[in-house]
């Protein structure tokens, strides 16, 4: 956190997608319409779910020759949008670059829904449309309260349809 904003502060000026990608790793935020926007600050439950699910997905993905990763990788989901999904899964033939902005859609993107109407809207509406247009085949939403998993599949019209909803078991 900065005590005094500086003129070069990315929060005070418009930027390009590539400028966002080049920001230092400790500069938090996603890229929306030329602006760096604040992300939610995850609570412990959010991070525990990410850790548990990532452990399962890494094992599953590795056995198939793919790779799974967690938060903070920067994805160019559109020319004016950059997002950082909580978890992503890549399969062979569709792998991310080793460094820099990721312009290849993963097979699966997972978001752990954070509390609050703004966070819910971002995960359920904004990212839903952006991830589908980007070409992510599967979008998983994990809502900790109430505990619920929604698995959405991208259809031929580049929109998500519900493939599975589970709230117990």
NUMIVO-259083 format. One record per residue (C-alpha): x, y, z. Coordinates in steps of 0.2 Angstrom, whole numbers. Layout:
ATOM     x     y     z
ATOM     X     Y     Z
...
This chain:
ATOM     x     y     z
ATOM     0     0     0
ATOM     6    17    -4
ATOM     6    32     8
ATOM     6    45    -5
ATOM     1    43   -24
ATOM    15    47   -36
ATOM    12    54   -54
ATOM    18    38   -61
ATOM     6    28   -51
ATOM    -4    16   -63
ATOM   -20    19   -53
ATOM   -19    37   -58
ATOM   -17    35   -77
ATOM   -24    24   -91
ATOM   -13    11   -98
ATOM   -12    -3  -111
ATOM   -13   -21  -108
ATOM     5   -23  -111
ATOM     9   -10   -98
ATOM    -2   -19   -86
ATOM     7   -35   -90
ATOM    24   -27   -86
ATOM    19   -20   -69
ATOM    29   -27   -55
ATOM    22   -44   -47
ATOM    18   -35   -31
ATOM     7   -22   -40
ATOM   -11   -30   -37
ATOM   -26   -27   -48
ATOM   -34   -33   -64
ATOM   -35   -23   -80
ATOM   -52   -16   -86
ATOM   -55    -3  -100
ATOM   -38     4   -98
ATOM   -37     5   -79
ATOM   -30    -5   -65
ATOM   -44   -10   -54
ATOM   -43   -16   -37
ATOM   -45   -35   -34
ATOM   -54   -42   -19
ATOM   -43   -46    -4
ATOM   -45   -65    -1
ATOM   -49   -71    16
ATOM   -41   -87    23
ATOM   -56   -98    18
ATOM   -54   -92     0
ATOM   -35   -97     0
ATOM   -39  -113     8
ATOM   -51  -118    -5
ATOM   -39  -113   -19
ATOM   -25  -123   -11
ATOM   -36  -139    -9
ATOM   -43  -138   -26
ATOM   -26  -134   -34
ATOM   -19  -149   -26
ATOM   -32  -160   -34
ATOM   -31  -152   -51
ATOM   -12  -152   -52
ATOM   -12  -171   -49
ATOM   -26  -174   -62
ATOM   -18  -162   -75
ATOM     0  -168   -73
ATOM    -6  -186   -76
ATOM   -13  -180   -93
ATOM     3  -170   -98
ATOM    -5  -153   -93
ATOM    -2  -140   -80
ATOM   -12  -131   -67
ATOM    -8  -114   -59
ATOM   -14  -103   -46
ATOM   -18   -84   -44
ATOM    -8   -70   -51
ATOM    -4   -76   -68
ATOM   -10   -62   -80
ATOM   -22   -66   -94
ATOM   -26   -55  -109
ATOM   -44   -60  -110
ATOM   -48   -46  -122
ATOM   -39   -31  -130
ATOM   -45   -20  -115
ATOM   -47   -34  -101
ATOM   -34   -43   -91
ATOM   -39   -55   -78
ATOM   -31   -66   -65
ATOM   -41   -82   -62
ATOM   -39   -90   -45
ATOM   -34  -107   -54
ATOM   -31  -112   -72
ATOM   -29  -128   -80
ATOM   -20  -131   -97
ATOM   -20  -147  -107
ATOM    -7  -153  -120
ATOM    -8  -143  -136
ATOM   -14  -128  -127
ATOM     0  -123  -115
ATOM     4  -105  -108
ATOM    20   -96  -111
ATOM    34   -98   -98
ATOM    34   -79   -95
ATOM    23   -64   -98
ATOM     6   -61  -102
ATOM    -5   -76  -106
ATOM   -14   -75  -122
ATOM   -19   -93  -123
ATOM   -35   -98  -115
ATOM   -34  -112  -102
ATOM   -46  -127  -103
ATOM   -53  -123   -86
ATOM   -53  -107   -76
ATOM   -59  -107   -58
ATOM   -65   -92   -47
ATOM   -68   -94   -29
ATOM   -83   -81   -26
ATOM   -79   -68   -13
ATOM   -92   -61    -2
ATOM  -101   -44    -7
ATOM  -111   -39   -22
ATOM   -97   -31   -32
ATOM   -87   -47   -31
ATOM  -101   -58   -35
ATOM  -106   -48   -50
ATOM   -88   -48   -56
ATOM   -86   -67   -55
ATOM  -104   -72   -61
ATOM  -107   -59   -74
ATOM   -91   -49   -80
ATOM   -79   -64   -80
ATOM   -92   -76   -86
ATOM   -94   -66  -102
ATOM   -75   -62  -104
ATOM   -69   -80  -101
ATOM   -82   -87  -113
ATOM   -77   -74  -127
ATOM   -58   -78  -123
ATOM   -61   -96  -127
ATOM   -60  -104  -110
ATOM   -70  -121  -112
ATOM   -74  -123   -94
ATOM   -78  -110   -80
ATOM   -80  -117   -62
ATOM   -87  -106   -49
ATOM   -84  -111   -31
ATOM   -95  -101   -19
ATOM   -90  -104    -1
ATOM  -106   -98     7
ATOM  -117  -107     4
ATOM  -105  -121    -1
ATOM  -109  -123   -20
ATOM   -99  -128   -35
ATOM  -105  -123   -52
ATOM   -97  -130   -68
ATOM  -101  -121   -84
ATOM   -97  -127  -101
ATOM   -94  -115  -116
ATOM  -106  -119  -130
ATOM  -104  -116  -149
ATOM  -111   -98  -147
ATOM   -97   -94  -135
ATOM  -108   -93  -120
ATOM  -108  -104  -105
ATOM  -122  -116  -100
ATOM  -123  -125   -84
ATOM  -115  -143   -84
ATOM  -116  -146   -66
ATOM  -122  -139   -49
ATOM  -117  -147   -33
ATOM  -120  -141   -15
ATOM  -117  -157    -5
ATOM  -106  -172    -6
